[in-house]
């Protein structure tokens, strides 16, 4: 198993230097083709919220202002990509090669760009929204999860994706957790080590921890397993503590393993990790 197609989606809003670096680290580690784009869509219609009517010239000014903001985001995204490309010395090339190549995909405000480019990517790389994530960052993440439906590497600002370090895997036996492990196997095989943590009891149909261990052994990944009783600490806090304790380079977990809409509205482990993660994460839904 390997990665040969990587998609880097940049909103132009957040500090995405770490995400861009991670995308190039992956491309070079797997001699993959990296395609990157901004996720900036054309502005939608402006509605008269007051109900009293506004002059046409006012709408014109709104659109002009919006276009300036969006143009700045596009420029920021492409600059982040190009700076990372130069740091990692990867050639610009629209097709795959014997070693890592990259390509900037320009578009004219395609609102479905994340799904369009992401669905045939082995992995999508995004900047982690953090506590102050913008609407654009969160929307990009949701499109990657629910529209592209591919594994996602989320990279918090100021972090580094280190494939030589072991990973922490959050295990709950769900289809999403299993999918995350399967999709992370190329990464896990790089270091050959992982620490798998199960918090609480599995659901009736949950895959056992021993089954995850046996699967990873097929790819030469040695794991330490740990089962933690459910208590006052949240699952997210337990996983974060294990990441810090083990010195893990990244975390692997299922995204929205419970009702996704409930988690989006009320919060849950996925939402917590998006805001507070201290290392890159590979997520799958």
N, C-alpha and C positions, 0 to 999 in steps of 0.2 A: 504494500500500500504506500502511496505517495501523494503529494500534491503537485499538480502540473498547471493548474489554472487558479490564480488568485485575483480577487477583486478588492480594490481599496476604494471605499466610498467616503468622500470628504464633504462635509456640509458647509465648510467655510466659516463656521461659527466658532467652534471650540479650538483649544490648543491641540492640534492634531500631529505635532511633530513626532511624538512617541508612536502613534498609530502608523504614520508613514514609515518610520524606521522599522517597525515590526513587520510591515508588509514586505519590505526589501530584505529583511533578515530571512523571512520565509522563502522568498523567491530564490535567494542565493543558496539556502540550505537544501532546496529541492530542485535546483536548476529549472525553476518554473517560469511561466509567463505571467507577468503582473499587468493587469489592466486597471487603470484608475480613472475616476471621474469626479466632478463635483455632483452634488445632489440638489442643486438649486433649480427650482421650478419657476415657471412664469407666474406673476402675481394673478390672483383670482379677482373676481369682481368686487369692487368696494360698495358696500351697502349703506344706505342712508339710515343710520340707527335712530336718528331723532324723529324721523317721519315728517319733517317740515320742508324737506326739499333742499338740494344744494345745487349751485350753479355748475354748469358743465366745465368751466375753467378750473373749478376747485378739484373736480375729479382728475382733470389733466395734470394738475400739480401733484396729486397723490400718486398717480402712476409714474410720473417723472422721478419723484423721490424714491418710490419703490424700486424702479429700475436702477437707480444709482446704488442703492443698498445691495441689490442682488448682483450687480456687476462687481462690486467690491468683494462680495463673498466668493464669486467665481474666480476672481484674481487671487484671492487669498488661498483658495484650495489648490489652484495650479502652481502657485509659488511654493507651497508646502511640499507638493509632489516633486517639483523640480529640484528643490534644495536637498531633499532626501535622496533623490536619484544620483545627484552629484556626490553626496557623502558616501554612498555605497558603490559608486562607479559601475552602474548597470546601464548598458546601452539601450537607447530608444530603438525599438523595433516592433512592428505591428504583429509579427508572427513569432512562434516559438523557435528556440535555438537549442544548441547543445548545452548552453549554460543559461543563466537567468537573463531574461529580456523584459522590457517594460514598454507600455504604451499609454499615452494620455488620450482618453476618449472625450472629445468635445461634443457638446450637444446644445440644442436650442431651448432649454427649459423643459425637457421631457420629465413629467411628473412621475413616470413609471421607470425611471432609469435604474433604480436599485434592483427592481425585479428583473428588468430586461437583461442587465449585465450580470446580476448575481446568481440567476438560476442555473447557469452552466459553469459556475465557479466551484472549485473544490472547497474553498473557504473564502469568506468575506471578512475583511478587516475594517473595523470602525474605531473611532475615538470614543472612549467611555464618557457618557454624559456628565458623571459626577453629580455632586449635590446641586449645582447651579446649571444643570444641563438645559440647553435651549430647546425650544419647541422643535427646531429643525433637527437637532441631534436625536431627540427622542423619536421623532417621526421616521428618521432614517433607520434607526434600530428596529422599530416596529415593522417597517417595510421589509427589512432583511429577514426578520423572524417569520412574519405571516404571509408575505408575498413571494419573496425569493425562496424561503424555506431551506436555506443552506446553513451549515455550521458557521458560527461567527466568532472571530477573535476580537474581543473588546479590550482596548488598551487605554488604561487611565493615564492622564497627563503626568509626566515625570517618571514613568516606569520604563522598564526595558524588558523585552521578550528574550529570555535566556534559555535556549533549548538544551544547554548542558546541565541544567539543574533539574531535579525531579519535580513532578507535579503533585498537587493535591487533588484528588477526585472526590467530589461530593456524590455519594451513592444513596439512592432511595429505591432502587429496583424498578423505577418507572421506564416507560418506553423512551422518554426524553433523556434520562440519564444514560440508558444503554446507547442511544444514538450518539450522545456526546462522546462516550468512551470509544465507540467504533470510529467516529470521525476524527478523534484526537490520536488514534493509534500511530499515524506517521510521526507526530510530535513526540509521543511517549517513547517511541522506539529510539529516538535520538539519544536520550539519556539512559533509557532502559530501566528507569526506576520511577515508582510512584507510591504515594501514600493514600489509601482509600479509606474514607470515613463514612460510616453509616450512623445517622442520628435517629434513635427511636426504632420502632418496629416497622417492618415493611407492610404494604398493603397485601391483600390475599393473593393477588396475581403478580406480586413483585418478584423480579429475578434476584436470586440469592447472591450475597457478596462472594461466595465461593465460585459462583458461575462467572462473575466478572474477573476474578483472579485467574480462572482457567482460560478464559478467552485471551486475556493479555499475555499469558504465558506462551500462547501460540506464536506471538510476535516478539518473544524474547524480553518482555517487560516484567521485571520482578517487582512485586508490590508488597507493602506492609499494610495490613488491614486493621481497622479499629472500629468497634461498635460502641457508641456513646448513648447512654440512656437519655431519653427526652426529659428535660428539666426546665429550670427557669431560664436558662440561656436559649436564645433563638438558634435555629440551625445555621443561619448566616453568621452569627457570632462564633459558633463552634468552628465552622469552616475557616473563618478569618484567623482565629487563634491557631489552628493547625498550620495554616500557610506560614504564619510568622514563626511558629516553633520549629518547623522543619526546614525553613529557608527555601521554600518552594519557588520555582521560577514562574509558575503560572498555575491556574486552577481550571479544572474541567468539571462542568456541571450541566444538567438539563435546564432549559429555560421554560418557565411557566409550566411546571409539572402538575400544578393544580389549575383550576379555572383561570385562563389567561386574562379574561376581562375583569374578573374579581381582583386579580393581582394588580392589574393596571390601575384600577380605581382605589382599592383599599391598601395596596402594598403587599409585599410578600418577599420571599428570599431573592428572587430575581431583581426586583426593584431595589432592594436593600444593597445588593452587590453592585448594581449599576452606579449607585451613589457613593459607596464607601470602599470599593475594592482597592487593595493596595498592590495588586499584581495583575498582569494581563489574565484574561479568562477565555476559555473556549466554551461557547454555549451552543446548545442545539435544542430545537423544539420538535 
